[in-house]
Amino acid sequence: MIRKKLIAGNWKMNKTSSEAADLVSAIVAQVGKANDVDVVVCPPFTSVESVGQTLDGSSVKLGAQNMHPERNGAFTGEISAEMLRSIYVRYVILGHSERRALFGETDAFINQKVLSALKAELKPILCVGESLEEREAGSTLDVVKNQLEGGLVGVEESNATDVVIAYEPVWAIGTGKVATSEQAQEVHAFIRKLLGERFTPAIGNKVRILYGGSMKPGNAPELLAQADIDGGLIGGAALEARSFVQLVEAAQAAN
């Protein structure tokens, strides 16, 4: 099964609107016509619209970092799927470890977001992953299984391939630590097996699974060479055009 690689940049709470425009302009100048790899940038909400305008006419797609499951209402500070769709957002990161750990998001709440995103024709990037304590306790696969199954409740087979899964070993985010390619592949293969059981093996083979634990130009080729790693959800390396473009190029070379 040939799955198109996907490199998504999660800018987190970084970049003003003008900085965002400069960064995305530099990215578009170098990989704005790439069709052999899907490239997504996920700026902060304040820059989503201006970044989208800068992306217009390029192959780089627009993503958001979060959303609320309700369409509208008294949810001060929140953003709905419909609002994102109205400014041409295509992807949305859901269940990121920082949302789970810092903001108390549960599997059930994240699942509501996944269903709302799919209903609005957004592609969710559903994040799953274990903490250092959980890995050292030997519960990595149990944690990943619970988060994945909890996040996919109610997702129909017809929508399944619109979901992207991102495996983010929490202990490797922003720490400089990286799971070995073997460790990452083990969990990616486990996720694909679970997807095959949850839907069908054919669907499981079509869903893209990204690695989200400190992927950088130096380690990307080895990670992207693994059978079940279909790209990366990139944090720090997405904040500088040169390193992000190098990751896109690594994904192109791995095809």
C-alpha positions as CSV (number, residue, x, y, z in Angstrom):
1,M,0.0,0.0,0.0
2,I,1.5,3.3,-1.1
3,R,0.4,6.1,1.2
4,K,1.3,9.7,0.3
5,K,3.7,11.1,2.9
6,L,2.4,14.0,5.0
7,I,4.5,16.7,6.8
8,A,2.5,18.9,9.1
9,G,3.9,21.8,11.0
10,N,2.5,22.6,14.4
11,W,3.6,26.1,15.2
12,K,2.0,26.0,18.7
13,M,1.9,29.5,20.4
14,N,4.6,31.0,18.2
15,K,4.8,33.6,15.4
16,T,2.9,36.9,15.1
17,S,0.9,37.5,12.0
18,S,3.7,39.2,10.2
19,E,6.2,36.5,11.3
20,A,3.8,33.8,10.1
21,A,3.4,35.4,6.7
22,D,7.2,35.6,6.3
23,L,7.7,32.0,7.3
24,V,4.9,30.6,5.1
25,S,6.1,32.7,2.2
26,A,9.6,31.1,2.5
27,I,8.0,27.6,2.7
28,V,5.8,28.2,-0.4
29,A,8.7,29.6,-2.4
30,Q,10.6,26.2,-2.0
31,V,7.9,23.5,-1.7
32,G,4.7,25.4,-2.8
33,K,4.4,23.2,-5.9
34,A,5.1,19.8,-4.3
35,N,2.5,17.2,-5.2
36,D,4.3,14.0,-4.2
37,V,4.0,14.9,-0.5
38,D,1.1,16.6,1.4
39,V,2.4,19.7,3.3
40,V,0.3,21.3,6.0
41,V,1.0,24.3,8.2
42,C,-0.9,24.9,11.4
43,P,-0.4,28.5,12.7
44,P,-2.0,30.1,15.8
45,F,-5.6,31.2,15.3
46,T,-4.5,34.9,15.0
47,S,-2.6,34.0,11.8
48,V,-4.7,31.3,10.2
49,E,-6.5,33.7,7.8
50,S,-3.5,35.6,6.7
51,V,-1.4,32.4,6.3
52,G,-4.3,31.0,4.2
53,Q,-4.2,34.0,1.9
54,T,-0.4,33.6,1.5
55,L,-0.9,29.9,0.7
56,D,-3.5,30.6,-2.0
57,G,-2.5,29.0,-5.3
58,S,0.1,26.7,-3.7
59,S,-0.2,23.0,-2.9
60,V,0.5,23.7,0.8
61,K,-2.6,23.1,2.9
62,L,-3.9,25.1,5.9
63,G,-4.4,23.5,9.3
64,A,-5.5,24.7,12.7
65,Q,-4.2,23.6,16.1
66,N,-7.5,22.9,17.9
67,M,-11.3,23.5,17.8
68,H,-14.4,23.2,19.9
69,P,-16.9,20.5,19.1
70,E,-20.0,22.8,19.2
71,R,-21.1,24.8,16.1
72,N,-21.5,28.0,18.0
73,G,-22.7,29.4,21.4
74,A,-21.5,30.6,24.7
75,F,-17.9,29.2,24.6
76,T,-15.8,32.3,25.2
77,G,-12.4,32.0,23.5
78,E,-13.3,29.0,21.4
79,I,-13.3,28.3,17.7
80,S,-15.7,26.0,15.8
81,A,-15.2,23.8,12.8
82,E,-17.5,25.9,10.7
83,M,-15.4,29.0,11.5
84,L,-12.3,27.1,10.4
85,R,-13.9,25.9,7.2
86,S,-15.1,29.4,6.3
87,I,-11.4,30.5,6.0
88,Y,-10.4,27.3,4.0
89,V,-8.8,25.3,6.8
90,R,-8.4,21.7,5.7
91,Y,-6.8,19.9,8.7
92,V,-7.1,20.3,12.5
93,I,-4.9,18.9,15.2
94,L,-7.0,17.3,17.9
95,G,-6.0,15.6,21.2
96,H,-2.4,16.9,21.2
97,S,-0.6,15.9,24.4
98,E,-0.4,19.5,25.5
99,R,-4.2,19.8,25.3
100,R,-4.5,16.6,27.3
101,A,-1.9,17.4,30.0
102,L,-2.2,21.2,30.3
103,F,-5.9,21.7,29.6
104,G,-7.4,18.4,30.9
105,E,-8.9,17.2,27.6
106,T,-10.3,13.7,27.9
107,D,-10.7,11.0,25.2
108,A,-14.5,11.6,25.2
109,F,-14.1,15.3,24.6
110,I,-11.5,14.8,21.9
111,N,-13.8,12.3,20.3
112,Q,-16.6,14.9,20.1
113,K,-14.1,17.1,18.3
114,V,-13.2,14.4,15.9
115,L,-16.8,13.8,15.0
116,S,-17.5,17.5,14.6
117,A,-14.5,18.0,12.4
118,L,-15.5,15.1,10.1
119,K,-19.0,16.4,9.9
120,A,-17.6,19.8,8.8
121,E,-15.3,18.0,6.2
122,L,-12.2,18.8,8.1
123,K,-9.4,16.2,8.3
124,P,-8.6,15.5,12.0
125,I,-5.0,14.8,13.0
126,L,-5.7,12.8,16.1
127,C,-2.8,12.6,18.5
128,V,-2.0,9.7,20.8
129,G,1.0,8.9,22.9
130,E,2.4,7.9,26.2
131,S,4.3,9.8,28.9
132,L,7.8,8.8,30.2
133,E,6.3,7.3,33.3
134,E,3.8,5.3,31.2
135,R,6.6,4.0,28.9
136,E,8.8,3.1,31.8
137,A,5.9,1.2,33.4
138,G,5.5,-0.8,30.2
139,S,2.0,0.5,29.5
140,T,2.8,2.3,26.2
141,L,0.5,0.1,24.0
142,D,-2.3,0.1,26.5
143,V,-2.2,4.0,26.7
144,V,-2.1,4.3,22.9
145,K,-4.9,1.7,22.4
146,N,-7.2,3.5,24.9
147,Q,-6.6,6.9,23.4
148,L,-7.0,5.7,19.8
149,E,-10.2,3.7,20.5
150,G,-11.6,6.5,22.6
151,G,-10.9,9.1,19.9
152,L,-12.5,7.1,17.1
153,V,-15.8,6.2,18.8
154,G,-18.6,6.7,16.3
155,V,-16.3,7.3,13.3
156,E,-17.8,5.5,10.3
157,E,-15.8,3.4,7.8
158,S,-16.7,5.9,5.1
159,N,-14.9,8.7,7.1
160,A,-12.0,6.7,8.4
161,T,-9.4,7.5,5.8
162,D,-10.0,11.3,6.4
163,V,-8.5,10.8,9.8
164,V,-4.8,11.1,10.3
165,I,-3.2,9.6,13.4
166,A,-0.2,11.2,15.0
167,Y,1.9,9.1,17.4
168,E,3.6,11.5,19.8
169,P,5.7,9.9,22.6
170,V,5.2,12.7,25.1
171,W,8.7,12.1,26.6
172,A,10.2,13.0,23.2
173,I,8.4,16.3,22.6
174,G,10.5,19.4,23.0
175,T,13.1,17.4,25.0
176,G,15.5,16.6,22.2
177,K,14.9,12.9,23.0
178,V,13.7,10.8,20.1
179,A,12.2,7.4,20.0
180,T,14.5,5.1,18.0
181,S,13.2,4.2,14.6
182,E,12.5,0.7,15.9
183,Q,10.5,2.0,18.9
184,A,8.5,4.4,16.7
185,Q,7.8,1.7,14.1
186,E,6.7,-0.7,16.8
187,V,4.0,1.7,17.9
188,H,3.0,2.7,14.4
189,A,2.6,-0.9,13.4
190,F,0.5,-1.5,16.5
191,I,-1.7,1.5,15.7
192,R,-2.2,0.2,12.1
193,K,-3.2,-3.2,13.5
194,L,-5.7,-1.6,15.8
195,L,-7.1,0.5,12.8
196,G,-7.5,-2.7,10.8
197,E,-9.4,-4.3,13.7
198,R,-11.5,-1.2,14.3
199,F,-12.4,-0.8,10.6
200,T,-11.1,-3.2,8.0
201,P,-7.5,-4.2,7.2
202,A,-7.8,-2.4,3.9
203,I,-8.8,0.8,5.7
204,G,-6.1,0.3,8.3
205,N,-3.6,0.2,5.4
206,K,-4.9,3.5,4.0
207,V,-4.9,5.7,7.1
208,R,-1.8,7.8,7.5
209,I,0.1,7.6,10.8
210,L,2.6,10.4,11.5
211,Y,5.5,10.5,14.0
212,G,5.2,13.4,16.4
213,G,8.3,13.2,18.6
214,S,11.0,15.7,17.7
215,M,11.5,14.8,14.1
216,K,14.3,16.8,12.6
217,P,16.3,16.8,9.3
218,G,19.0,14.6,10.9
219,N,16.7,11.8,12.0
220,A,13.9,12.1,9.4
221,P,15.3,9.8,6.7
222,E,15.6,6.9,9.1
223,L,12.2,7.4,10.6
224,L,10.5,8.0,7.3
225,A,12.0,4.8,5.9
226,Q,10.0,2.7,8.4
227,A,7.1,0.7,6.9
228,D,4.3,2.3,8.9
229,I,5.6,5.9,9.4
230,D,3.8,8.1,6.9
231,G,5.2,11.5,7.8
232,G,5.6,13.8,10.7
233,L,3.8,16.2,13.0
234,I,6.6,18.7,13.4
235,G,7.0,21.1,16.3
236,G,10.3,23.0,16.7
237,A,11.6,22.2,13.3
238,A,8.5,23.7,11.7
239,L,9.3,27.2,13.0
240,E,12.2,27.8,10.6
241,A,11.7,27.5,6.8
242,R,15.0,25.7,6.1
243,S,14.5,22.8,8.5
244,F,10.8,22.4,7.6
245,V,11.6,22.3,3.9
246,Q,14.4,19.7,4.6
247,L,11.8,17.5,6.2
248,V,9.5,17.8,3.2
249,E,12.4,16.9,1.0
250,A,13.2,13.9,3.2
251,A,9.6,12.8,2.8
252,Q,9.9,13.2,-1.0
253,A,13.0,11.1,-1.0
254,A,11.3,8.4,1.1
255,N,8.4,7.9,-1.4
